[in-house]
Amino acid sequence: MKNLFRILIIVLSSTIAFAQAPQKMRYQAVIRDANSNLISNKTVGIRISILQESASGTSVYSETQTPETNVNGLISIEIGDETGFSSIDWTKGSFYLKTETDPTGNTNYTITSTSQLLSIPYALHAKTAETLIGGISLPPGRTKGDMQYWNGTAWVIIPTGKQGQFLQLSESGTPVWAGSPFASLTTTAASSLTTTSVITGGLISDNGSSPITKIGVCYSKLPNPDITDSITTDSIVSGSFVSTITGLTPSTTYYIRAYAMNETGTGYGNEISIITPVPKIGDTYLGGLITYIFQSGDPGYIAGEVHGFIAAPYDQGSGIEWGCTGTAIGCSATAIGTGASNTALIVASCSTAGIAAKVCDNLILNGYSDWFLPSKDELILMYNNLHTYGYGAFSYGHYWSSSETNANSATKMDFLAGSATGSTKSYTNKYVRAMRQF
């Protein structure tokens, strides 16, 4: 059997990879016999040597292992566990990997293979690089973005250039900044922050190489916004400009940068960030004033989101009748969330023009057309949450609700006394204030 193994020819199809830390090489080989049959599930002995300069050069490292082949005849090992591997100076000359194999798993190595290591990994050079850098004395930088070059006798700092410039070699071989710069500017601190808007802007310190053609701010929910994101377009006044950003989402972080364009390109100011506040009662929002924010159990409540009612910012009229006296419309609902359905029923069932429900239903205000006449409980919210605290410029008169009490009367709210009672539908001494849901 021993002689049989001595005449085996082992074909090594090897792969070398390099571990990151600690310094090691991973080595794989497929072992076959003289008939190209895999040597599967067998323990083999292997000695690994790293030779310097040539395939027969001096061994600078050696170790032995007894791995087991898998069902495919593959062995996978890591090289570098023994003392001396980490001290190899990979910068000196070429290196070769020599493997000697004993198919019986012992140390009678009968099969030899040697191949050159054609590349040495960065990880194995790292220690040498650390030593090299540690021995160089570089002058400290002065400003973020400073670079250094070797002038033949010493390292020299290249001060930071301007946005839009690039480095090129001068005739003397010295790197210098070239090209036309972008405009230089800073972003103005945010002010007048609301749930949906903010005021910012920019200050131009240098127009760059040519006149500025366009300015404004760019903004996004992600850092480093640029002109491919949302932007404003503004006018320069004495080197500065003011930008008003609208249409923001409440309780959201935004990133903002001023920008300025010239014929060279686009320069950007520093980045600032804002967080729009959570909407609150009395805020101007989505067409009017926030009257109520839905709570758990309310119709329209969604956990984790902000929804509620908006009151129109001013009255839609006075001297308006409820309409259809003597006819029972059937819109007797008074609860929160019923005003819109009450209004729809009145509009569909009462042919009288100019009545309170139709005034609200036909209203287009601040870009919104989904207004309705509030129910009794919704009108009480207007009184308690807005009028009582001085919001909304309400009259101290009586306001119609959409809640019908019977064929001849409907509920009105006295904004002086704070009471809600029935009133004849045909009376015209009432005010109307529309509401919408958000």
Phi and psi in degrees as a GROMACS rama.xvg file:
@    title "Ramachandran Plot"
@    xaxis  label "Phi"
@    yaxis  label "Psi"
@TYPE xy
-61.0083  -44.2033  LYS-2
-65.3249  -35.5875  ASN-3
-59.3949  -44.6889  LEU-4
-66.9195  -28.3507  PHE-5
-68.3378  -24.584  ARG-6
-98.2025  3.1717  ILE-7
-67.3936  140.395  LEU-8
-105.749  120.183  ILE-9
-101.651  121.839  ILE-10
-94.5074  119.69  VAL-11
-104.091  112.636  LEU-12
-101.641  98.5951  SER-13
-106.83  153.051  SER-14
-134.076  136.082  THR-15
-119.189  130.152  ILE-16
-129.87  168.288  ALA-17
-124.337  126.305  PHE-18
-74.8578  159.867  ALA-19
-83.7274  -51.3497  GLN-20
-158.569  130.546  ALA-21
-72.2896  177.631  PRO-22
-65.191  116.289  GLN-23
-151.735  161.332  LYS-24
-116.432  137.808  MET-25
-95.8713  134.326  ARG-26
-128.415  132.407  TYR-27
-128.081  144.445  GLN-28
-149.282  143.032  ALA-29
-102.091  125.007  VAL-30
-107.202  126.274  ILE-31
-127.478  157.652  ARG-32
-91.1054  -172.011  ASP-33
-63.7783  -22.2104  ALA-34
-97.3079  14.6023  ASN-35
66.4611  18.8511  SER-36
-82.7068  140.389  ASN-37
-67.1493  140.209  LEU-38
-92.0776  96.6986  ILE-39
-101.679  143.419  SER-40
52.9133  43.4198  ASN-41
-124.72  145.994  LYS-42
-84.6643  128.746  THR-43
-121.911  151.094  VAL-44
-95.95  138.934  GLY-45
-143.707  135.469  ILE-46
-115.374  130.988  ARG-47
-114.146  132.936  ILE-48
-130.954  144.829  SER-49
-109.275  119.03  ILE-50
-104.388  146.745  LEU-51
-106.833  137.773  GLN-52
82.5646  -38.1947  GLU-53
-157.12  171.826  SER-54
-66.485  -16.519  ALA-55
-117.548  20.8177  SER-56
-75.5731  -173.835  GLY-57
-71.5461  135.9  THR-58
-78.045  123.302  SER-59
-103.482  -4.7734  VAL-60
-164.52  144.899  TYR-61
-152.603  146.673  SER-62
-154.836  159.741  GLU-63
-122.215  148.429  THR-64
-144.891  159.843  GLN-65
-128.485  72.123  THR-66
-76.642  165.779  PRO-67
-112.45  132.051  GLU-68
-70.8007  151.682  THR-69
-90.9559  -170.147  ASN-70
-62.764  -21.2629  VAL-71
-97.4812  9.51859  ASN-72
77.1378  14.6193  GLY-73
-92.5743  134.457  LEU-74
-111.784  142.563  ILE-75
-131.899  118.486  SER-76
-134.585  163.646  ILE-77
-112.006  133.16  GLU-78
-104.591  131.515  ILE-79
130.936  9.18804  GLY-80
-77.0237  -23.0552  ASP-81
-84.8284  159.528  GLU-82
-61.7636  136.853  THR-83
109.602  -21.3519  GLY-84
-65.5559  -43.4363  PHE-85
-70.9348  -15.7122  SER-86
-94.3237  1.30432  SER-87
-65.0375  130.717  ILE-88
-90.7104  95.3774  ASP-89
-71.2492  -7.45662  TRP-90
-83.8299  -8.94703  THR-91
-103.48  101.138  LYS-92
76.5249  -172.488  GLY-93
-95.6024  161.015  SER-94
-133.786  149.658  PHE-95
-128.785  145.366  TYR-96
-105.028  119.618  LEU-97
-110.3  127.867  LYS-98
-119.889  135.206  THR-99
-123.829  129.538  GLU-100
-123.381  138.661  THR-101
-117.098  108.485  ASP-102
-62.1453  -15.8318  PRO-103
-85.3212  -7.27823  THR-104
90.9992  5.72165  GLY-105
-103.695  -151.392  ASN-106
-116.519  19.8661  THR-107
-90.7958  78.7915  ASN-108
-75.2261  111.748  TYR-109
-109.038  -13.8221  THR-110
-117.838  128.351  ILE-111
-126.758  138.89  THR-112
-141.43  136.634  SER-113
-132.403  131.315  THR-114
-141.459  147.653  SER-115
-78.289  140.265  GLN-116
-82.1134  105.085  LEU-117
-78.7731  -19.0548  LEU-118
-144.77  147.074  SER-119
-110.326  127.642  ILE-120
-67.15  155.356  PRO-121
-56.2889  -39.892  TYR-122
-59.242  -35.6819  ALA-123
-78.8278  -19.2886  LEU-124
-85.1845  -15.6084  HIS-125
-57.9796  -42.7073  ALA-126
-64.3873  -39.4476  LYS-127
-63.32  -41.7045  THR-128
-64.3481  -39.0788  ALA-129
-61.6229  -41.6304  GLU-130
-64.5184  -40.6523  THR-131
-64.9211  -48.7246  LEU-132
-64.4777  -36.6312  ILE-133
-61.8602  -21.1624  GLY-134
-95.8115  0.547417  GLY-135
-104.652  134.905  ILE-136
-101.607  108.235  SER-137
-103.264  139.106  LEU-138
-66.7385  145.901  PRO-139
-70.0186  147.716  PRO-140
-72.4693  161.047  GLY-141
-110.903  -31.8174  ARG-142
-137.606  146.369  THR-143
-55.3331  128.745  LYS-144
100.952  -8.00018  GLY-145
-59.5416  143.772  ASP-146
-126.979  168.292  MET-147
-132.708  149.387  GLN-148
-137.306  159.511  TYR-149
-94.0988  119.458  TRP-150
-92.8287  9.24391  ASN-151
109.132  -25.1632  GLY-152
-132.305  -20.9903  THR-153
-157.392  162.492  ALA-154
-82.8068  132.625  TRP-155
-124.152  137.461  VAL-156
-79.3698  134.8  ILE-157
-100.13  112.063  ILE-158
-58.8807  154.755  PRO-159
-59.5943  133.716  THR-160
-83.2111  -169.434  GLY-161
-99.388  158.053  LYS-162
-55.7522  132.665  GLN-163
97.7715  -15.8878  GLY-164
-85.2777  164.126  GLN-165
-139.315  159.603  PHE-166
-88.6946  137.377  LEU-167
-143.904  157.574  GLN-168
-81.2554  132.884  LEU-169
-78.1954  176.188  SER-170
-61.2266  -27.2538  GLU-171
-84.6475  0.266659  SER-172
85.9948  10.3261  GLY-173
-95.3506  131.853  THR-174
-70.4658  130.529  PRO-175
-135.454  154.052  VAL-176
-74.7028  137.588  TRP-177
-138.993  170.056  ALA-178
91.1147  158.714  GLY-179
-80.8134  130.167  SER-180
-79.2754  157.962  PRO-181
-72.8078  172.469  PHE-182
-68.0986  148.497  ALA-183
-107.874  134.316  SER-184
-157.816  164.6  LEU-185
-122.439  156.062  THR-186
-91.934  131.912  THR-187
-73.3973  142.526  THR-188
-59.4412  147.025  ALA-189
-72.07  147.06  ALA-190
-147.91  168.894  SER-191
50.9616  46.1984  SER-192
-75.5022  128.158  LEU-193
-124.066  -174.379  THR-194
-64.8897  -25.5437  THR-195
-129.291  2.24552  THR-196
-150.492  163.516  SER-197
-157.584  153.116  VAL-198
-111.017  129.916  ILE-199
-145.709  -149.818  THR-200
156.002  -151.32  GLY-201
-157.769  163.496  GLY-202
-126.42  118.902  LEU-203
-84.0464  121.701  ILE-204
-100.088  -22.7183  SER-205
-157.153  125.708  ASP-206
-70.8379  -12.428  ASN-207
85.2401  -142.977  GLY-208
-88.756  -9.42522  SER-209
-156.547  166.439  SER-210
-59.3017  146.877  PRO-211
-75.0758  134.5  ILE-212
-105.712  -21.7862  THR-213
-159.849  138.027  LYS-214
-138.08  164.984  ILE-215
160.907  -159.361  GLY-216
-126.334  149.345  VAL-217
-113.303  146.862  CYS-218
-148.383  153.21  TYR-219
-160.615  164.89  SER-220
-82.2513  -3.92447  LYS-221
-113.993  152.362  LEU-222
-63.1815  162.624  PRO-223
56.947  54.6722  ASN-224
-65.6043  152.316  PRO-225
-138.585  -172.212  ASP-226
-71.8321  -4.12545  ILE-227
-83.5305  -9.65968  THR-228
-92.6816  -165.431  ASP-229
-67.6195  139.179  SER-230
-138.069  161.934  ILE-231
-112.237  160.713  THR-232
-126.087  124.282  THR-233
-131.359  -179.573  ASP-234
-117.41  141.719  SER-235
-81.2424  134.833  ILE-236
-128.624  107.318  VAL-237
55.4863  45.0164  SER-238
84.4017  -0.701878  GLY-239
-133.879  166.449  SER-240
-148.51  156.142  PHE-241
-117.202  133.999  VAL-242
-122.4  132.375  SER-243
-108.433  117.573  THR-244
-97.1576  128.314  ILE-245
-124.742  172.296  THR-246
75.5065  22.1164  GLY-247
-78.2571  162.622  LEU-248
-95.7755  132.998  THR-249
-60.5962  153.708  PRO-250
53.9001  45.8877  SER-251
-135.522  141.656  THR-252
-85.8736  131.972  THR-253
-125.049  145.261  TYR-254
-110.697  135.83  TYR-255
-133.12  137.3  ILE-256
-138.052  136.565  ARG-257
-71.9926  150.751  ALA-258
-136.22  156.092  TYR-259
-146.777  132.42  ALA-260
-106.927  138.489  MET-261
-132.408  -172.126  ASN-262
-66.8681  -18.5646  GLU-263
-79.4421  -38.6181  THR-264
162.37  -154.836  GLY-265
-114.4  123.138  THR-266
-98.351  150.077  GLY-267
-124.256  146.11  TYR-268
-85.0744  -177.863  GLY-269
-65.7899  156.369  ASN-270
-89.5069  134.905  GLU-271
-120.112  162.651  ILE-272
-133.752  151.266  SER-273
-134.524  159.476  ILE-274
-125.302  113.715  ILE-275
-65.9796  139.285  THR-276
-71.843  162.118  PRO-277
-71.5912  134.57  VAL-278
-59.8509  146.426  PRO-279
-137.536  161.856  LYS-280
-59.6481  133.769  ILE-281
97.553  -15.9589  GLY-282
-68.9642  145.05  ASP-283
-77.369  122.679  THR-284
-161.192  129.937  TYR-285
49.197  48.519  LEU-286
101.093  -9.83692  GLY-287
-168.023  -144.051  GLY-288
-112.565  132.73  LEU-289
-64.8312  121.399  ILE-290
-99.4988  -34.5659  THR-291
-160.743  141.642  TYR-292
-112.147  123.65  ILE-293
-56.4339  140.777  PHE-294
-111.333  163.819  GLN-295
-53.8654  129.197  SER-296
101.809  -18.7259  GLY-297
-75.9908  146.079  ASP-298
-61.6393  131.866  PRO-299
93.9157  -6.29973  GLY-300
-72.4495  132.865  TYR-301
-130.488  119.887  ILE-302
-57.9233  134.266  ALA-303
84.7576  -3.46944  GLY-304
-122.822  160.888  GLU-305
-110.51  117.127  VAL-306
-138.718  160.962  HIS-307
171.902  -150.757  GLY-308
-114.724  146.232  PHE-309
-119.054  130.649  ILE-310
-96.6941  141.928  ALA-311
-56.7068  146.832  ALA-312
-74.0914  -8.98362  PRO-313
-153.344  166.126  TYR-314
-65.474  148.839  ASP-315
-93.7309  1.78076  GLN-316
150.133  171.675  GLY-317
-138.229  168.131  SER-318
67.8664  35.3987  GLY-319
-113.272  132.855  ILE-320
-86.3235  159.51  GLU-321
-73.2971  -43.0626  TRP-322
103.344  158.516  GLY-323
57.7941  45.7471  CYS-324
-61.1523  135.656  THR-325
90.4511  -5.60828  GLY-326
-115.94  125.775  THR-327
-83.7186  112.47  ALA-328
-77.7873  -33.941  ILE-329
93.5801  15.2811  GLY-330
-101.692  63.9114  CYS-331
-88.7559  -1.86246  SER-332
-63.5309  139.208  ALA-333
-119.863  -12.7415  THR-334
-73.4049  165.225  ALA-335
-61.0985  130.58  ILE-336
97.5924  4.09725  GLY-337
-110.544  -5.59421  THR-338
-62.3145  -41.5574  GLY-339
-64.8138  -42.7143  ALA-340
-71.1106  -36.2862  SER-341
-58.479  -46.896  ASN-342
-61.6031  -44.6067  THR-343
-60.8294  -38.4956  ALA-344
-68.4833  -39.8757  LEU-345
-64.6749  -46.4093  ILE-346
-61.2442  -38.4927  VAL-347
-76.2231  -25.6135  ALA-348
-104.659  -18.9932  SER-349
-113.81  122.065  CYS-350
-87.0277  -6.71327  SER-351
-65.6292  130.81  THR-352
-82.5946  153.774  ALA-353
73.6203  12.2228  GLY-354
-77.3712  166.696  ILE-355
-55.8814  -47.1591  ALA-356
-63.1806  -39.4123  ALA-357
-72.6283  -31.487  LYS-358
-59.5257  -42.6516  VAL-359
-72.9737  -42.7677  CYS-360
-64.1147  -32.2982  ASP-361
-88.1459  -3.4445  ASN-362
-71.5902  131.41  LEU-363
-120.986  113.977  ILE-364
-140.76  127.063  LEU-365
53.8611  34.1784  ASN-366
88.5391  4.77671  GLY-367
-120.96  143.648  TYR-368
-129.42  13.4068  SER-369
-102.506  39.2015  ASP-370
-81.9141  153.957  TRP-371
-145.693  165.857  PHE-372
-83.3783  121.777  LEU-373
-64.8084  151.349  PRO-374
-72.7358  176.165  SER-375
-55.2561  -52.4296  LYS-376
-67.8253  -30.3776  ASP-377
-71.6849  -35.9962  GLU-378
-67.9494  -37.059  LEU-379
-62.4165  -36.3165  ILE-380
-61.7189  -40.5251  LEU-381
-58.7635  -44.3862  MET-382
-65.6576  -51.776  TYR-383
-68.7761  -41.7999  ASN-384
-93.2971  -23.4307  ASN-385
-113.046  -62.9877  LEU-386
-58.5066  -42.306  HIS-387
-60.8431  -29.9228  THR-388
-102.839  11.7895  TYR-389
84.5459  12.1182  GLY-390
-91.4444  145.015  TYR-391
94.2889  -4.98293  GLY-392
50.4807  46.7511  ALA-393
-73.9112  153.191  PHE-394
-78.8626  164.574  SER-395
-94.0939  22.8521  TYR-396
-94.3177  -155.519  GLY-397
-105.171  139.421  HIS-398
-119.88  136.457  TYR-399
-73.0984  143.541  TRP-400
-106.584  173.666  SER-401
-93.4014  5.0337  SER-402
-88.7866  116.167  SER-403
-83.4731  138.869  GLU-404
-97.9053  -36.5983  THR-405
-163.117  -170.547  ASN-406
-62.7392  -22.8719  ALA-407
-111.062  -9.31024  ASN-408
-141.816  161.993  SER-409
-142.831  163.176  ALA-410
-79.2643  133.855  THR-411
-123.54  159.81  LYS-412
-118.634  126.104  MET-413
-85.382  108.724  ASP-414
-81.6653  4.27955  PHE-415
-97.4139  -49.5218  LEU-416
-87.1385  -22.4967  ALA-417
79.8531  26.6563  GLY-418
-115.662  148.306  SER-419
-115.596  119.407  ALA-420
-140.121  171.65  THR-421
-79.1387  152.686  GLY-422
-148.108  148.291  SER-423
-58.9472  132.23  THR-424
-58.8477  -29.2182  LYS-425
-83.5503  -8.08759  SER-426
-65.7795  138.911  TYR-427
-111.179  12.9756  THR-428
-92.8512  40.6866  ASN-429
-124.729  153.453  LYS-430
-98.9965  163.608  TYR-431
-131.064  129.872  VAL-432
-130.603  119.404  ARG-433
-79.2806  159.904  ALA-434
-137.658  154.074  MET-435
-141.161  162.152  ARG-436
-106.565  144.006  GLN-437
